[in-house]
Amino acid sequence: MAKMDGGKRCTFRVRVQPGARRNEVQGFVDGVLRLRLTAPPVEGRANEALLKLLANLLGARRGQLSLLSGQTSREKVIAVEGMAEEEVHRRLRPSSPE
């Protein structure tokens, strides 16, 4: 479930499947956004691909997103600066692959 921290930052949980055939948003399940990424989980490449994909889907700058936890895990916590929870959920509805 996404939440706002003092009105300036929205955080939400993500579960990533790296090494997939295509980048794909599967949607929110039990408050966790599920995503598939083509990038392999090597040397932080999947993490960077995740942040770039989310920035693109949210219409945000890459610098507005940060990985708060889960650098080496499939379960991660993402922060988005300057965006409300409702807007994050609306923009991250399942979409066609990139």
C-alpha positions as CSV (number, residue, x, y, z in Angstrom):
1,M,0.0,0.0,0.0
2,A,1.4,3.4,-0.9
3,K,1.6,6.1,1.7
4,M,2.5,9.8,1.9
5,D,5.2,11.0,4.2
6,G,4.4,14.5,5.2
7,G,2.8,15.3,1.9
8,K,6.1,15.4,0.0
9,R,6.9,11.7,-0.7
10,C,4.9,8.7,-1.6
11,T,6.3,5.3,-0.8
12,F,5.1,1.9,-2.0
13,R,6.2,-1.7,-2.0
14,V,7.2,-3.5,-5.2
15,R,7.9,-7.2,-6.0
16,V,10.1,-7.6,-9.1
17,Q,10.6,-10.6,-11.4
18,P,13.9,-9.9,-13.2
19,G,15.0,-11.6,-16.4
20,A,11.5,-11.7,-17.9
21,R,10.7,-11.6,-21.6
22,R,9.3,-8.1,-21.4
23,N,8.8,-5.2,-19.0
24,E,5.3,-5.5,-17.7
25,V,3.2,-4.1,-14.9
26,Q,1.1,-6.9,-13.4
27,G,-0.7,-4.6,-10.9
28,F,-1.2,-4.2,-7.2
29,V,-1.7,-7.5,-5.2
30,D,-2.2,-7.2,-1.5
31,G,-0.8,-3.6,-1.6
32,V,2.4,-4.7,-3.4
33,L,3.0,-3.6,-7.0
34,R,4.1,-6.6,-9.1
35,L,6.4,-6.0,-12.1
36,R,8.4,-8.1,-14.6
37,L,11.7,-6.7,-15.9
38,T,13.9,-7.8,-18.8
39,A,17.0,-6.7,-16.9
40,P,19.0,-9.4,-15.1
41,P,19.5,-9.2,-11.3
42,V,23.3,-8.5,-11.8
43,E,25.3,-5.5,-10.6
44,G,22.2,-3.5,-9.8
45,R,21.0,-3.5,-13.4
46,A,17.5,-4.7,-12.5
47,N,17.2,-2.0,-9.8
48,E,18.2,0.7,-12.2
49,A,15.9,-0.7,-14.9
50,L,13.1,-0.7,-12.3
51,L,13.6,2.9,-11.4
52,K,13.7,4.0,-15.0
53,L,10.6,2.0,-15.9
54,L,8.7,3.5,-12.9
55,A,9.8,7.0,-13.8
56,N,8.6,6.5,-17.3
57,L,5.2,5.1,-16.2
58,L,4.7,7.8,-13.6
59,G,5.7,10.6,-16.0
60,A,8.4,11.6,-13.4
61,R,12.1,12.4,-13.6
62,R,14.4,9.5,-12.6
63,G,15.7,11.7,-9.8
64,Q,12.3,11.8,-8.2
65,L,12.5,8.1,-7.5
66,S,14.7,6.3,-5.0
67,L,15.1,2.7,-3.8
68,L,14.7,2.8,0.0
69,S,15.2,-0.9,0.7
70,G,15.5,-4.2,-1.0
71,Q,18.6,-3.6,-3.1
72,T,19.4,-7.3,-3.3
73,S,15.8,-8.6,-2.8
74,R,12.8,-9.1,-5.1
75,E,10.8,-7.1,-2.5
76,K,11.6,-3.4,-2.6
77,V,10.4,-0.1,-1.2
78,I,10.3,2.8,-3.6
79,A,9.9,6.5,-2.8
80,V,8.5,9.0,-5.3
81,E,9.0,12.7,-4.5
82,G,6.2,15.2,-5.2
83,M,3.4,12.7,-6.1
84,A,0.3,11.8,-4.2
85,E,-0.7,8.2,-3.5
86,E,-3.8,8.3,-5.7
87,E,-1.8,9.6,-8.6
88,V,0.8,6.8,-8.2
89,H,-1.9,4.1,-8.2
90,R,-3.7,5.6,-11.2
91,R,-0.5,5.8,-13.3
92,L,0.7,2.3,-12.3
93,R,-2.4,0.4,-13.4
94,P,-1.3,-2.5,-15.6
95,S,-0.2,-1.3,-19.0
96,S,1.1,-2.7,-22.2
97,P,4.8,-3.6,-22.3
98,E,7.4,-1.0,-22.9
